[in-house]
């Protein structure tokens, strides 16, 4: 029984505080001077937040820890490379479907090539289809910068 009474009292206090807070905020917003003051305070708060964020990025860069911006830029680059790889895979699939075969490449220069390494056109095996690469789920590892290395610039 005591617990139910306590819950009722707490709910009544919560209701009274919400109504009181609503009336106080209504009176504050009715006052033009208070609205302007709150607006200026909000603008200063945001300016201070930007300065703080910039300072945190500077400190993180100093101790070679990637910031959120570094991670976002790296993710953007990885997404771009992934889409380019998918496009390349699709182009290769289209070429294979059309019957075109890309010219084989050899790792050695012309003078070092062994005659048996050359591939005759009738010995070429069909190339397996490659599935598009999808990014792995979850957070991706971020490469760490090396400490103690001076910038070449």
Z-matrix of the N, CA and C atoms (Angstrom, degrees):
N
C 1 1.439
C 2 1.526 1 110.96
N 3 1.325 2 118.14 1 -39.56
C 4 1.463 3 122.18 2 -178.06
C 5 1.527 4 110.78 3 -66.31
N 6 1.303 5 115.27 4 -34.70
C 7 1.464 6 118.95 5 -179.43
C 8 1.528 7 110.32 6 -66.95
N 9 1.327 8 117.36 7 -41.70
C 10 1.458 9 121.54 8 179.29
C 11 1.523 10 109.94 9 -63.81
N 12 1.332 11 117.12 10 -39.67
C 13 1.473 12 120.73 11 177.94
C 14 1.526 13 110.41 12 -64.09
N 15 1.322 14 116.63 13 -41.74
C 16 1.464 15 120.66 14 179.63
C 17 1.532 16 110.08 15 -63.50
N 18 1.335 17 117.26 16 -41.85
C 19 1.463 18 120.72 17 179.14
C 20 1.520 19 110.84 18 -64.40
N 21 1.329 20 117.95 19 -38.99
C 22 1.460 21 121.55 20 178.20
C 23 1.527 22 110.67 21 -64.53
N 24 1.326 23 116.63 22 -43.83
C 25 1.465 24 120.81 23 179.46
C 26 1.529 25 110.25 24 -62.71
N 27 1.334 26 116.47 25 -43.76
C 28 1.469 27 120.49 26 -179.54
C 29 1.524 28 110.22 27 -63.91
N 30 1.332 29 118.04 28 -42.25
C 31 1.460 30 119.86 29 179.81
C 32 1.525 31 111.44 30 -65.80
N 33 1.347 32 117.73 31 -37.42
C 34 1.466 33 120.67 32 177.18
C 35 1.522 34 110.66 33 -66.09
N 36 1.337 35 117.39 34 -42.30
C 37 1.467 36 120.67 35 177.53
C 38 1.524 37 111.27 36 -62.96
N 39 1.321 38 116.96 37 -40.91
C 40 1.458 39 121.05 38 179.15
C 41 1.524 40 110.01 39 -63.03
N 42 1.316 41 117.30 40 -43.71
C 43 1.463 42 122.06 41 179.70
C 44 1.521 43 110.39 42 -63.31
N 45 1.339 44 117.09 43 -42.92
C 46 1.465 45 120.64 44 179.23
C 47 1.522 46 110.88 45 -65.50
N 48 1.337 47 116.96 46 -39.81
C 49 1.469 48 119.58 47 -178.77
C 50 1.527 49 110.06 48 -68.24
N 51 1.338 50 118.11 49 -38.43
C 52 1.460 51 120.36 50 178.44
C 53 1.525 52 110.70 51 -64.73
N 54 1.332 53 116.94 52 -42.80
C 55 1.462 54 120.37 53 178.93
C 56 1.526 55 110.44 54 -65.52
N 57 1.345 56 116.39 55 -43.56
C 58 1.471 57 120.65 56 179.28
C 59 1.512 58 111.69 57 -62.85
N 60 1.333 59 116.55 58 -43.79
C 61 1.465 60 120.64 59 179.55
C 62 1.530 61 109.96 60 -64.22
N 63 1.325 62 116.64 61 -39.90
C 64 1.461 63 120.08 62 178.10
C 65 1.516 64 112.14 63 -62.51
N 66 1.323 65 116.75 64 -41.71
C 67 1.468 66 119.30 65 -179.93
C 68 1.528 67 111.29 66 -69.24
N 69 1.333 68 117.91 67 -39.36
C 70 1.465 69 121.27 68 178.89
C 71 1.529 70 109.73 69 -64.10
N 72 1.343 71 117.34 70 -44.19
C 73 1.463 72 120.09 71 179.66
C 74 1.536 73 110.32 72 -65.10
N 75 1.318 74 117.30 73 -36.87
C 76 1.467 75 120.54 74 177.39
C 77 1.513 76 111.52 75 -62.31
N 78 1.323 77 117.32 76 -41.86
C 79 1.464 78 121.15 77 178.74
C 80 1.524 79 111.08 78 -67.98
N 81 1.348 80 117.14 79 -39.48
C 82 1.462 81 120.12 80 179.12
C 83 1.528 82 111.38 81 -65.07
N 84 1.306 83 117.28 82 -41.72
C 85 1.462 84 120.71 83 -178.97
C 86 1.531 85 111.62 84 -72.41
N 87 1.307 86 117.67 85 -21.60
C 88 1.466 87 120.43 86 176.99
C 89 1.529 88 110.66 87 -73.42
N 90 1.322 89 116.91 88 -25.57
C 91 1.458 90 122.08 89 -179.76
C 92 1.534 91 108.63 90 -85.67
N 93 1.345 92 116.36 91 117.11
C 94 1.464 93 120.82 92 -176.15
C 95 1.533 94 111.60 93 -65.29
N 96 1.307 95 116.76 94 -38.80
C 97 1.465 96 120.68 95 179.95
C 98 1.525 97 110.70 96 -62.13
N 99 1.321 98 116.91 97 -40.34
C 100 1.466 99 120.44 98 178.88
C 101 1.534 100 110.93 99 -68.11
N 102 1.325 101 117.14 100 -38.47
C 103 1.470 102 120.08 101 178.32
C 104 1.525 103 110.66 102 -61.38
N 105 1.348 104 116.08 103 -45.18
C 106 1.469 105 119.54 104 179.41
C 107 1.520 106 110.84 105 -63.40
N 108 1.340 107 115.92 106 -41.62
C 109 1.469 108 119.63 107 178.88
C 110 1.517 109 112.19 108 -63.02
N 111 1.330 110 116.81 109 -42.27
C 112 1.461 111 120.07 110 177.71
C 113 1.527 112 110.99 111 -66.31
N 114 1.335 113 116.64 112 -36.51
C 115 1.462 114 120.16 113 177.61
C 116 1.512 115 111.84 114 -63.71
N 117 1.344 116 116.24 115 -45.18
C 118 1.474 117 119.85 116 178.13
C 119 1.521 118 110.96 117 -64.06
N 120 1.336 119 116.59 118 -39.67
C 121 1.465 120 119.68 119 178.92
C 122 1.530 121 110.10 120 -62.83
N 123 1.326 122 116.93 121 -40.60
C 124 1.462 123 120.00 122 178.07
C 125 1.515 124 111.97 123 -64.35
N 126 1.340 125 117.03 124 -40.69
C 127 1.466 126 120.53 125 178.87
C 128 1.529 127 110.78 126 -64.09
N 129 1.337 128 116.81 127 -43.37
C 130 1.465 129 120.44 128 178.38
C 131 1.527 130 111.18 129 -64.62
N 132 1.329 131 115.77 130 -38.23
C 133 1.462 132 120.04 131 178.19
C 134 1.529 133 110.44 132 -61.14
N 135 1.327 134 117.43 133 -44.43
C 136 1.460 135 120.48 134 179.74
C 137 1.529 136 111.71 135 -67.14
N 138 1.338 137 117.48 136 -38.93
C 139 1.465 138 120.43 137 177.64
C 140 1.526 139 110.23 138 -63.39
N 141 1.331 140 116.48 139 -43.26
C 142 1.466 141 120.12 140 178.23
C 143 1.525 142 111.29 141 -64.61
N 144 1.325 143 117.13 142 -35.96
C 145 1.459 144 120.52 143 178.98
C 146 1.525 145 110.07 144 -64.65
N 147 1.344 146 117.52 145 -41.92
C 148 1.462 147 120.34 146 178.97
C 149 1.531 148 110.90 147 -63.55
N 150 1.328 149 117.42 148 -42.08
C 151 1.467 150 120.97 149 178.16
C 152 1.527 151 109.69 150 -63.26
N 153 1.327 152 116.80 151 -43.61
C 154 1.459 153 121.14 152 179.74
C 155 1.529 154 110.38 153 -62.02
N 156 1.321 155 117.29 154 -45.87
C 157 1.470 156 120.79 155 179.65
C 158 1.521 157 111.22 156 -60.48
N 159 1.349 158 116.12 157 -41.57
C 160 1.463 159 119.67 158 179.35
C 161 1.533 160 110.52 159 -64.47
N 162 1.330 161 117.13 160 -40.67
C 163 1.461 162 120.61 161 179.04
C 164 1.535 163 111.34 162 -66.35
N 165 1.325 164 116.98 163 -38.63
C 166 1.464 165 120.26 164 178.05
C 167 1.528 166 109.63 165 -64.32
N 168 1.333 167 117.81 166 -41.73
C 169 1.465 168 120.84 167 177.56
C 170 1.526 169 111.07 168 -61.10
N 171 1.323 170 116.56 169 -40.05
C 172 1.459 171 120.51 170 179.17
C 173 1.528 172 110.69 171 -62.99
N 174 1.328 173 117.03 172 -44.49
C 175 1.467 174 121.14 173 179.53
C 176 1.528 175 109.82 174 -64.80
N 177 1.326 176 117.48 175 -44.16
C 178 1.466 177 120.24 176 179.56
C 179 1.519 178 110.90 177 -62.13
N 180 1.323 179 117.06 178 -39.71
C 181 1.459 180 120.76 179 178.01
C 182 1.526 181 110.39 180 -65.20
N 183 1.314 182 116.83 181 -37.31
C 184 1.462 183 121.20 182 -179.63
C 185 1.528 184 111.46 183 -63.85
N 186 1.330 185 117.40 184 -37.21
C 187 1.468 186 120.86 185 -179.25
C 188 1.527 187 111.94 186 -97.80
N 189 1.341 188 116.28 187 14.39
C 190 1.463 189 122.90 188 175.13
C 191 1.531 190 113.69 189 60.41
N 192 1.311 191 116.36 190 42.88
C 193 1.465 192 122.20 191 173.79
C 194 1.522 193 106.48 192 -114.32
N 195 1.336 194 117.37 193 128.06
C 196 1.471 195 118.83 194 -178.65
C 197 1.527 196 111.74 195 -68.22
N 198 1.316 197 116.07 196 141.53
C 199 1.466 198 121.47 197 178.39
C 200 1.527 199 109.05 198 -90.96
N 201 1.329 200 116.53 199 175.59
C 202 1.466 201 120.61 200 177.75
C 203 1.522 202 110.27 201 -60.28
N 204 1.319 203 116.57 202 -39.54
C 205 1.461 204 120.03 203 -179.76
C 206 1.528 205 110.79 204 -64.14
N 207 1.349 206 117.34 205 -41.54
C 208 1.461 207 120.66 206 177.44
C 209 1.529 208 110.76 207 -59.97
N 210 1.318 209 116.01 208 -42.77
C 211 1.458 210 120.83 209 -179.17
C 212 1.528 211 110.12 210 -66.75
N 213 1.345 212 117.01 211 -41.71
C 214 1.465 213 120.25 212 177.74
C 215 1.526 214 111.03 213 -61.43
N 216 1.343 215 117.64 214 -43.27
C 217 1.460 216 121.17 215 179.44
C 218 1.527 217 110.94 216 -64.21
N 219 1.322 218 116.61 217 -41.69
C 220 1.461 219 120.66 218 178.70
C 221 1.524 220 110.68 219 -64.27
N 222 1.327 221 117.30 220 -42.17
C 223 1.467 222 121.29 221 177.84
C 224 1.526 223 110.32 222 -62.28
N 225 1.328 224 116.99 223 -40.64
C 226 1.461 225 120.62 224 178.60
C 227 1.524 226 110.85 225 -62.84
N 228 1.316 227 117.20 226 -42.53
C 229 1.463 228 120.45 227 178.37
C 230 1.525 229 111.30 228 -64.51
N 231 1.337 230 116.19 229 -42.36
C 232 1.462 231 119.80 230 178.96
C 233 1.526 232 111.31 231 -64.32
N 234 1.325 233 116.94 232 -39.94
C 235 1.468 234 120.29 233 177.82
C 236 1.521 235 110.76 234 -63.07
N 237 1.340 236 116.75 235 -40.81
C 238 1.460 237 121.06 236 178.39
C 239 1.526 238 110.60 237 -63.16
N 240 1.326 239 116.69 238 -46.39
C 241 1.467 240 120.08 239 179.41
C 242 1.522 241 111.22 240 -63.85
N 243 1.306 242 116.62 241 -39.68
C 244 1.459 243 120.74 242 179.13
C 245 1.527 244 110.99 243 -62.50
N 246 1.324 245 117.27 244 -43.99
C 247 1.469 246 119.76 245 179.21
C 248 1.528 247 110.71 246 -66.84
N 249 1.326 248 117.88 247 -36.54
C 250 1.461 249 119.87 248 177.11
C 251 1.523 250 111.05 249 -65.51
N 252 1.322 251 116.19 250 -37.52
C 253 1.463 252 120.36 251 178.51
C 254 1.527 253 110.84 252 -66.75
N 255 1.324 254 117.17 253 -39.71
C 256 1.464 255 121.08 254 176.76
C 257 1.527 256 110.00 255 -63.53
N 258 1.327 257 117.37 256 -43.85
C 259 1.474 258 121.00 257 178.44
C 260 1.526 259 110.96 258 -61.25
N 261 1.318 260 116.21 259 -42.73
C 262 1.461 261 120.24 260 178.98
C 263 1.525 262 110.41 261 -63.54
N 264 1.305 263 117.59 262 -42.04
C 265 1.461 264 121.78 263 178.14
C 266 1.524 265 111.14 264 -62.03
N 267 1.324 266 116.57 265 -40.53
C 268 1.464 267 120.03 266 178.51
C 269 1.526 268 111.07 267 -65.57
N 270 1.332 269 117.70 268 -39.59
C 271 1.459 270 120.82 269 178.53
C 272 1.526 271 110.95 270 -64.50
N 273 1.328 272 116.71 271 -40.58
C 274 1.468 273 120.17 272 178.03
C 275 1.520 274 109.97 273 -64.53
N 276 1.329 275 116.99 274 -41.47
C 277 1.463 276 120.34 275 177.27
C 278 1.525 277 111.06 276 -60.07
N 279 1.326 278 117.37 277 -42.75
C 280 1.468 279 120.75 278 178.68
C 281 1.529 280 111.21 279 -63.74
N 282 1.331 281 115.75 280 -40.85
C 283 1.466 282 119.17 281 178.57
C 284 1.521 283 110.71 282 -63.46
N 285 1.316 284 117.24 283 -42.42
C 286 1.455 285 120.59 284 179.92
C 287 1.524 286 110.96 285 -66.51
N 288 1.318 287 116.60 286 -37.39
C 289 1.457 288 120.41 287 179.51
C 290 1.531 289 110.34 288 -67.54
N 291 1.328 290 117.33 289 -33.15
C 292 1.462 291 121.38 290 -179.56
C 293 1.525 292 111.43 291 -80.89
N 294 1.321 293 117.81 292 -8.30
C 295 1.456 294 120.93 293 178.46
C 296 1.509 295 113.82 294 90.97
N 297 1.297 296 118.78 295 4.81
C 298 1.459 297 121.73 296 178.24
C 299 1.514 298 108.66 297 -83.20
N 300 1.297 299 116.69 298 138.57
C 301 1.463 300 120.86 299 177.11
C 302 1.516 301 108.91 300 -116.58
N 303 1.308 302 117.71 301 128.77
C 304 1.468 303 118.55 302 176.28
C 305 1.521 304 110.26 303 -67.50
N 306 1.323 305 115.77 304 149.45
C 307 1.457 306 120.57 305 179.75
C 308 1.517 307 109.03 306 -65.92
N 309 1.346 308 117.84 307 135.79
C 310 1.472 309 119.55 308 179.99
C 311 1.520 310 110.41 309 -69.56
N 312 1.287 311 116.39 310 146.22
C 313 1.470 312 121.90 311 178.28
C 314 1.517 313 109.03 312 -108.02
N 315 1.317 314 115.25 313 144.48
C 316 1.456 315 120.52 314 177.37
C 317 1.509 316 108.34 315 -114.42
N 318 1.324 317 115.84 316 143.43
C 319 1.455 318 121.09 317 -177.95
C 320 1.528 319 111.34 318 -76.36
N 321 1.335 320 117.16 319 -26.84
C 322 1.464 321 120.32 320 -176.32
C 323 1.522 322 110.55 321 -90.95
N 324 1.338 323 115.00 322 158.43
C 325 1.463 324 118.85 323 175.92
C 326 1.532 325 109.06 324 -75.17
N 327 1.311 326 117.14 325 170.73
C 328 1.464 327 122.03 326 -175.59
C 329 1.516 328 113.37 327 -59.50
N 330 1.326 329 118.97 328 -38.97
C 331 1.454 330 120.98 329 -176.92
C 332 1.521 331 111.94 330 -73.77
N 333 1.334 332 117.47 331 -26.41
C 334 1.456 333 120.54 332 -177.40
C 335 1.520 334 112.87 333 -93.24
N 336 1.323 335 117.62 334 -4.05
C 337 1.460 336 119.83 335 -177.18
C 338 1.507 337 110.72 336 -69.77
N 339 1.311 338 113.32 337 138.85
C 340 1.462 339 119.38 338 175.73
C 341 1.519 340 106.97 339 -92.65
N 342 1.298 341 115.81 340 141.13
C 343 1.464 342 119.91 341 -176.07
C 344 1.520 343 112.22 342 -59.37
N 345 1.324 344 117.59 343 -34.50
C 346 1.466 345 119.98 344 -177.83
C 347 1.527 346 112.02 345 -72.42
N 348 1.328 347 118.68 346 -16.24
C 349 1.468 348 121.94 347 179.14
C 350 1.515 349 112.10 348 -77.42
N 351 1.312 350 117.41 349 -18.19
C 352 1.458 351 119.44 350 -178.29
C 353 1.520 352 109.60 351 -70.54
N 354 1.300 353 115.21 352 140.23
C 355 1.459 354 120.63 353 -176.58
C 356 1.515 355 108.01 354 -103.37
N 357 1.299 356 114.96 355 124.86
C 358 1.456 357 120.27 356 175.84
C 359 1.519 358 108.22 357 -81.23
N 360 1.314 359 117.86 358 152.30
C 361 1.455 360 121.78 359 -176.25
C 362 1.521 361 112.16 360 -63.09
N 363 1.346 362 118.99 361 -29.45
C 364 1.462 363 119.48 362 -179.98
C 365 1.531 364 111.88 363 -81.89
N 366 1.347 365 118.38 364 -12.08
C 367 1.454 366 121.60 365 179.65
C 368 1.525 367 112.70 366 -95.05
N 369 1.310 368 118.09 367 -1.62
C 370 1.465 369 120.92 368 -176.39
C 371 1.520 370 109.71 369 -73.37
N 372 1.313 371 115.79 370 128.27
C 373 1.460 372 120.68 371 176.56
C 374 1.520 373 108.41 372 -89.03
N 375 1.317 374 116.57 373 148.47
C 376 1.470 375 117.76 374 178.45
C 377 1.527 376 110.99 375 -63.50
N 378 1.310 377 114.72 376 144.17
C 379 1.465 378 120.97 377 -178.97
C 380 1.515 379 109.16 378 -81.27
N 381 1.325 380 115.67 379 136.03
C 382 1.458 381 119.86 380 177.77
C 383 1.504 382 110.41 381 -67.75
N 384 1.324 383 116.71 382 145.65
C 385 1.463 384 121.03 383 176.28
C 386 1.524 385 108.51 384 -71.21
N 387 1.303 386 115.32 385 138.27
C 388 1.455 387 121.56 386 -179.21
C 389 1.520 388 108.71 387 -105.46
N 390 1.325 389 115.34 388 129.58
C 391 1.460 390 119.11 389 177.85
C 392 1.524 391 109.34 390 -76.54
N 393 1.330 392 117.37 391 149.26
C 394 1.464 393 119.52 392 177.23
C 395 1.523 394 110.61 393 -62.97
N 396 1.300 395 115.21 394 145.63
C 397 1.456 396 120.89 395 179.38
C 398 1.515 397 108.72 396 -84.45
N 399 1.301 398 116.29 397 128.44
C 400 1.457 399 121.18 398 177.80
C 401 1.517 400 108.30 399 -109.94
N 402 1.334 401 116.75 400 145.36
C 403 1.461 402 118.23 401 179.03
C 404 1.528 403 110.56 402 -65.53
N 405 1.294 404 115.72 403 145.67
C 406 1.463 405 120.90 404 179.24
C 407 1.517 406 109.79 405 -68.98
N 408 1.309 407 117.40 406 146.00
C 409 1.471 408 119.07 407 179.16
C 410 1.516 409 110.95 408 -72.21
N 411 1.301 410 115.47 409 156.25
C 412 1.461 411 121.03 410 176.25
C 413 1.510 412 112.59 411 86.41
N 414 1.314 413 116.01 412 -176.16
C 415 1.473 414 119.89 413 -178.36
C 416 1.515 415 110.63 414 -69.23
N 417 1.300 416 114.21 415 145.72
C 418 1.449 417 120.30 416 -179.89
C 419 1.514 418 109.19 417 -100.64
N 420 1.340 419 117.63 418 147.53
C 421 1.467 420 118.91 419 178.52
C 422 1.525 421 110.76 420 -68.58
N 423 1.303 422 116.03 421 145.40
C 424 1.452 423 122.00 422 -179.32
C 425 1.525 424 107.91 423 -109.74
N 426 1.338 425 117.35 424 126.37
C 427 1.466 426 118.39 425 179.55
C 428 1.525 427 110.45 426 -66.53
N 429 1.289 428 115.40 427 138.22
C 430 1.457 429 121.40 428 179.48
C 431 1.518 430 109.70 429 -88.61
N 432 1.306 431 115.24 430 145.23
C 433 1.465 432 119.97 431 174.61
C 434 1.518 433 108.47 432 -79.92
N 435 1.315 434 116.25 433 148.29
C 436 1.459 435 120.00 434 -179.93
C 437 1.512 436 110.03 435 -80.50
N 438 1.291 437 114.99 436 141.10
C 439 1.472 438 120.27 437 178.50
C 440 1.522 439 110.44 438 -85.16
N 441 1.297 440 114.51 439 149.90
C 442 1.449 441 120.48 440 172.87
C 443 1.515 442 114.93 441 82.66
N 444 1.298 443 118.43 442 1.80
C 445 1.452 444 120.62 443 178.91
C 446 1.511 445 109.20 444 -96.84
N 447 1.299 446 115.84 445 130.07
C 448 1.454 447 120.10 446 178.35
C 449 1.508 448 110.02 447 -82.50
N 450 1.319 449 117.03 448 147.68
C 451 1.459 450 121.75 449 176.67
C 452 1.522 451 109.78 450 -69.18
N 453 1.330 452 118.32 451 137.12
C 454 1.478 453 119.97 452 -179.75
C 455 1.517 454 112.32 453 -73.11
N 456 1.322 455 118.76 454 -10.72
C 457 1.473 456 121.34 455 -177.94
C 458 1.495 457 112.61 456 -73.18
